[in-house]
Amino acid sequence: MSRFGKTWLKHSTTARFVLLYLGLSLVGTIPVLFFIYQQTESIIAQGYQSTVADRTAILLGEYRVGGSRELEREVKERSSGVLAHGILLLVDRDGRKLAGNIEAWPPSLDGDPWREMLLYRDGHNAPERFGLTTRRLPSGERLLIGVVVDDRGPMREALLLAMIGALILAVPIGVLGSLVLVRFMNSRVNEFAEVAARIAAGDLTRRVETKGTNDPFDRLGASLNAMLTRIEALVEELRLVTDALAHDLLSPLTRIRAFMEKVAEQPTDELRERARDAISEEIEGMRRMIAGTLEISRAEAGMGRENFTRFDLGALLRDLCEMYQPLAEEHHISIAVDDPRPRPYFGNRELIGQAVSNLVDNALKHGGATIRIGADESNSAVRLWIADNGPGIPADRREEAVRKYRRLDPARGTDGSGVGLALVRAVANLHCGELRLEDNAPGLRVLIILPRDAVQAPGPRGGLSGADGAG
Amino acid sequence: MSRKILVVEDDATTADYIAKGLVENGYVVDRAADGRDGLFHAVDGSYGAVILDRMLPGMDGLAVLAAIRAADVDTPVIILSALGSTDERVKGLKAGSDDYLVKPFAFSELLARLEVLQRRVSVHGEPVVTTLSCGDLTMDLLSHRVERAGTRIELQPREFRLLEFLLRNRDHVVTRTMMLEEVWDYHFDPGTNVIDVHISRLRKKIDESGEAPLLHTVRGVGYMLSEAA
């Protein structure tokens, strides 16, 4: 309990919850008890009133039969005997006492249907509380009839005691109930907190255990897990990117330093010139990689939509085909556009151009003897593809191929910035589109799907969908 | 055309590098190290061109450019920027610059672009040219006829535009990116030596007849069409 007491104080939310629960149960109990008290009181009061009314009726009956004299006799008899459980008083029209067991007519009293007041009974030293009523008789006398109401004291006490008892019971039940509830919630929250703490400490593989009950905690856990999976993937990617970027930037720097040292050792003009060319080339390569990386981040962040224009995608494909034609011929590769009709599209011309150029460049480097560029369109989207008949990429390695800085074959990694396909995907995403790598049987077919109404909605982040074996 | 160039660049090393190169090439250079100072100089209007860094203390390069244009000064402006994405280029060009060069750049690239700009300004208002030539190579812009020493040369449309661009910048270096921008109208980086292959094809056609070569490679920079070797 002491451990619990400490945490109870420490976790002010828990404390507040318990207090709230307690408060609510009191707020619920007290009015009920008050209502019961009120009802009981009024029932008791009605009892007194009906006693007085009965006695009044009897005395008035005597009066009707026997007149004032009979009434006076009756009052005298009743007020002196055992009957004197209450009070009776009869006075004449001038207020003088005729009969009864109290001293005199209370001055403030006249014609009330029901009053409660303190009065002295004959032979009693202490005042008692009476409930009473008065009547003026047709012959001028006045009659007072009352009963002791003090005897409801013990009743009240019993009632109050019962109520206090109920309250005293309500408090521990409330506290206990709320503690059980808080404990249950704490245990669930603790599971989450523990996972979060592990993750904060660097273990991104931890997940919240879901019980499949679909209760709010389960749903929270499921969405938390989904978020964690995404974060883990992003962090992993960031780590890869950082490592690869560091490697790819440090290697040229190392080579540049080597060139400089070589020149410092043998400062001949010829070597100087060669070093200059080599260093420019290294710097150009680094510049290209950084530029590519920035371009990807921008596209991934959705920047570049402000430069969307209407342009002809078909013309862009023809341009690029023509641009790469001489280079392809030099490598004895045939390159052609399949269906070179105009295809108006609203998007970022430069970035789509860059993407297609990356793909053609890739196909030239890694593909076979034929490259086909093509496009078709529907009402909702334009599809571009660049297909080669080279070795292709196995289905299980396609996702990897699209990642930044992932060169599938290290031997190929000597040229190219390693951001090619990643940039293509980022450009497709910028247009709310999709990049697919497919089997061209043989070879690789890269498909870019560009929805027509990409501009208004930022839309879903279309990823890579591995369409295995499709061609 | 004024040979006076204003260099607005806050990085002293880069500014020195540019200024030294320009002076060596016969330009007079004024320097400003921040945007306000640069704007103050530029609106004077006596410069042949302004080389403007994009990120400056005090006043952003694009803001300076906007202010220059707002003051009705149409001095050609080349923006230098580390922001190299195609979008940033487009933004710079839209803001009223005449060219956009991404850092890190080779001085030769800057010089080549500067000279193209200078010529563009100086031919402004001259009668429309219908023939271009370099030595015994002639190009008729109306009939699209190209001849070398009286022999007709057949060119593809793109080759024609490439040669036209080289001819218009005769005796001046043009870089690969300049050709990509002018001839293909793309600002992205095609990566491989795409342009070089186009040039070598063009070279085969115009320089094949064993006469003195006209199309020269300028190492590490680009190409130049010139009679001089």
HADDOCK unambig.tbl for C-alpha pairs under 7 A between the chains (distance, minus, plus):
assign (segid A and resid 277 and name CA) (segid B and resid 220 and name CA) 6.55 0.50 0.50
assign (segid A and resid 291 and name CA) (segid B and resid 84 and name CA) 6.26 0.50 0.50
assign (segid A and resid 291 and name CA) (segid B and resid 85 and name CA) 6.58 0.50 0.50
assign (segid A and resid 295 and name CA) (segid B and resid 85 and name CA) 5.69 0.50 0.50
assign (segid A and resid 304 and name CA) (segid B and resid 87 and name CA) 6.00 0.50 0.50
assign (segid A and resid 307 and name CA) (segid B and resid 87 and name CA) 6.74 0.50 0.50
assign (segid A and resid 323 and name CA) (segid B and resid 194 and name CA) 6.89 0.50 0.50
assign (segid A and resid 324 and name CA) (segid B and resid 194 and name CA) 6.25 0.50 0.50
assign (segid A and resid 326 and name CA) (segid B and resid 197 and name CA) 6.04 0.50 0.50
assign (segid A and resid 326 and name CA) (segid B and resid 198 and name CA) 6.32 0.50 0.50
assign (segid A and resid 327 and name CA) (segid B and resid 194 and name CA) 6.15 0.50 0.50
assign (segid A and resid 327 and name CA) (segid B and resid 197 and name CA) 5.84 0.50 0.50
assign (segid A and resid 350 and name CA) (segid B and resid 86 and name CA) 6.66 0.50 0.50
assign (segid A and resid 350 and name CA) (segid B and resid 186 and name CA) 6.54 0.50 0.50
assign (segid A and resid 350 and name CA) (segid B and resid 187 and name CA) 6.71 0.50 0.50
assign (segid A and resid 350 and name CA) (segid B and resid 188 and name CA) 6.42 0.50 0.50
assign (segid A and resid 354 and name CA) (segid B and resid 188 and name CA) 5.81 0.50 0.50
assign (segid A and resid 357 and name CA) (segid B and resid 190 and name CA) 6.02 0.50 0.50
